[in-house]
Amino acid sequence: MKDSIHKYFQIGTIQWMSHPPADYEVLDSIKTICCDDYFDVLEVTQMKEEAVRESARRMLEQSHIKVCYGAQPRLLGPGLNPNDIDENGRLKAEKTLMDAVDEAEYLGAGGIAFLAGKWEEKTKEKAYQQLLKTTKNVCDYAAGKGMTVELEVFDYDMDKAALIGPAPYAAKFAADMKCMCSNFGLIVDLSHFPTTYETSKFVIQTLRPFITHFHIGNAVVKEGYEAYGDQHPRFGFPGGANDTQQLLDFFKILKEEGFFDQENPYVLSLEVKPWNGEDGDLVLAGTKRVINRAWALLDD
């Protein structure tokens, strides 16, 4: 493409993936990313200390960067399940998601993203109804603040084993939600397509009416290989399923399906993380090179 990718998408990264908290101080990370004008968006997550939250809010505000908020770690860390068939467990997940809406609003984000919880075949239908209940309640709460709620589509049997899930089931859920809440949408992630045994074309076309946000990355789905599952290793990682060609195919499908919107560009965030001692900044730089090459190969 001759046009810049920034004409059609708001390019972002997921802060806690690019700079894992075990190795990077969150405020240093936020400043580093906000000072890189390749990024139009920064996706952040929970910051438990009030002073850190305030400093982060000020940096994000000064940077003229779009803020998105991922509540996935708030669920995965303590093992909370928004489709828990135990009502007390479901309510705990709902509470943390509503708290996430409040924190997202404080940090300047326009909404939150989350994921479905684990499920079992014998209770799948009950879990589905529980997830509808949680999502509607969170959407209603967010709507009161003029905010959105997005569900990220994950694998259903490989790693996260989330209820949502394969693309057709995600489409059913999103359609049910849209009948109740206009502020709901889906996040699809290129790195999850290999883990759900689906292609870019199938996922994008199946979920076309409900997609509001994109992630891109890599995954290893060969059993016995390092970083197997939903680990988001860098492009070029040994045994990885995605690289420049797969990203190019993804861009082609987005173009064909009308997602190149210069008036209201979609967020497209890279979700890769350093693996086993790798340097997060080098991984970020390498990811940008893959994005730039795939975009350059895309026909006008």
N, C-alpha and C positions, 0 to 999 in steps of 0.2 A: 504494500500500500504506500502510495506517495504521501497521503495524509498522515499526520501523527496519530498514534494510538490514543493520545490524550484528547483528540477531537471527538472520539466516539465512546470512550470509557473513562471513568475516574479510577486511576490505578492506585491500588493500596497494598498494604501488607498487614499481616497479623502480628502485632507487637510481641506477644508472649511466645510465638512460634519462631519468629526471626531471631529473637534474643531471649532464650529460655531463662526464667527467673532464677534458676539455680546457678547460672553463670554470669548474668547481666543484671545490673541495678536498673530498676524500671525507669527512673527519671533520666538516667544517662541514655538509655535505649530510646525513650521518647524524643529526647533532644536530637540524637543522631539521626533518627528517621525524619523528624520534622525539618531538619536542615537539608535534607536531600530532596531537591525539587522534582525528582522523578515521581515522587509520591504525592498524589492528590488526596489520599485517604489514609487514615491510620485506624486500625481496629484494635481496641483495647479491651481489657477485662477488669475484674474486681481489683480494687486497691483498698486494702483494709485500713490503712493508716490515714487519718484525716489530713495530716500535713502533706502526705504524698499525693493524695487526691487533689488538694488545693493547688499544689505546684504543677501537677499534670494538667489540670484545667487551665491554668494560666498559660502554660506553654502551648497547649493545643489552640487556645483562643488567639494567641499572638501569631501563630504559624499560618493562619488562613487555610487550615487543612480540614477536610471533612472528617468527622469522628463517627465511627461505628462501634458498637459495643457487643462483644461476644459473651454470652452468659454460659457457654458450654462448660468452662472450667468450674463454675459454681455448682454445676450438677455432677460432673465427672469426679471432681476431687472428693467430696463427701459421699459419693455414691447415691445421690438423690435421683428419683425416677418420676418424671411427670406423668407417666402412665402406670404408676404403681397401682395394683389392684387393691392394696391395702389403703384405705382412705386417709389414714393418718400420714402414711408415707407420701401419698400424692399431695396432700396439703403442705407438707414441708417443702416439696419441690416447687409448688405454686408460690409459696411465700418467698423463696429465694429469687424466683423470677420476677416477682413484683418489686422486691428490693433492688433487683438489677435494673428495672425500669427507672427507679428513682435515681440510682447512681449514674445511669446513662444520661438522664436528663441533666444532672449536675455537671457532667463532663462535656456536655454540648452535643451528645449524640441524638439522632432523630428516632432511635428505636433500639431494639435488642434482637439478638439471634440466639437460638438454643437448639437442642437436639432432643429427639425422643429417647426414652429409656429402654432398657432391655425388656425382653418379652419371652413368654413360653407359649408353645403351640396350643396347649390346652386352655389357656386363658387369653388368647390373642384378641378375641372380639371384645372381651371385657376391658382389656388394656387399651384397645382402640377408643372405646367410649370414654375411658378415663383421660386419655390424651386430648380428646375433643373438649372435655370439661375444663381441663387445665388451660388449654390454649385459648379457649373462648374467654375465660375469666381474665387471663393476662392481657388478651387483646382489648377487652373492655376497659381494663385499668389503663392501658397505654393510650387508648383512644381519648380518654379524658384529659390527657396531656398533649394530644395531637401527635402521638408517636406510633410507630409501626412495630410489628412483631414478625420475625422471620424464622422459619424452621429449616435447619440445614439437613439435607438428605444424606444419610450415612449407610454403611454396609449393614446387612441384616443377619449375617451368619459367619463372618470372618474374624472381626476384631471387636468393634463396638457393639455389634449385634443389636442394633437399634430397631425399634418397631418400624420406623420410617427411615429407610427401607427401600425396596426396589421402586423404580420410577412409576409403574402403574399404581402401586399402592399409595405412593406419595401423591399422585394425581387425584386419587379418590379422596384422600384426606384433605387436600387443598380445596377441592370442589366443595366438600362438606363445610369446611371452614368459611369459604367465601360466601356461602349462603347465609352465614351469621355475622361475619366481620369483614369489612372492606379494607381494614388495615393489616391484613395477613398476606404473607408471601413466602416463597421458597428460595433457599440458597442451594445452588448446585455446584459441585466441586469436581473438576476434572480428575483430581487424584482419587476420588471415590468411585469413578466409573469402573476401573478394573476390579475393585473390591465388590462391586455388585454385578459383575459379569455383563456389563452393558457398554454400549458405544456412545460417543458424543451425539451422534445423529439420533439414536433412539431416545436418549434421556432428554435432549433439548426439544425434540418434536413432541414427545409424550407430555412434557411438563410446560410446554410453551405458554399457556395462558397464565401460569401462576408464578413464573420465575421473576424475582425482583433483584437478584444479587448473584454474583459469580465468584468462585474461588478457582484457582489453578494450582497444580502441583503434581507430585509424583507419588508412586506407591510401588512396593514390591509385593507381588502376589504369587511368587514361586516359593512353595513350602521348603523350608530348610535354609533359605537365604537370609542374610542379615537384613534387619529392618522390615521383616515380613509384616504385612497387615497395614493398618491405618497409622503409619508413622511419619508420613510426609517428608521423606528424605529429599535431598536436592535432585534436580534434573542431572542426569548423567551418573546417578548412583548405580553401582553394580547390581544387575538383576531388575532394575526399575522398569516399569511398564510404560512410562511417559517420558518423552523428550521433545525435541524441536518438531518432529513430524507430527506427533500426536497433538501438540499445541496448535500447529498450523491447521490440522483437520478440525479442531475445536473452533478456531477462528472462522474457518470456512462455513461451518454450520451456523454459527452466530450471525454471520453476514447474510446467509441465505434465509434465515428465519426472522430477519428484520430487527435484530438486537443492536445494530449500529445506529445509535440515536444521538445526534449531535446537540439536539435541543435539551434533552434530559438524559444524559449519559448514565448507564448503569455502572455500579461499583464492580470492579474486577480486581480482586486482591490475590496476591501470590501467597500461598501457604506452604512454606518449606521451612525446615529447621535443621540446624547443624546436628550431625550424628556422631556420637562417640568422640568428642574432642575437636570436631571441626569448628572453624571460625564462622560465626554468624554473619559477619560483614562480607566475607569472601563468598559465602553461599548466596547472600542477597545479590552481590554483584554478578555472580554466575547466572542467577535466575533472570536478572534483567537482560543479560546477553541472549539467553534463550528466547525471551519475549521479543526482543528487538529483531532477532533473526527470523523467527516465525512470522512476525508482522511484515517484515521486508519481503518475504516470499509470497505473501497473500496478494492475489490479483486485485487490481482496482475494480 
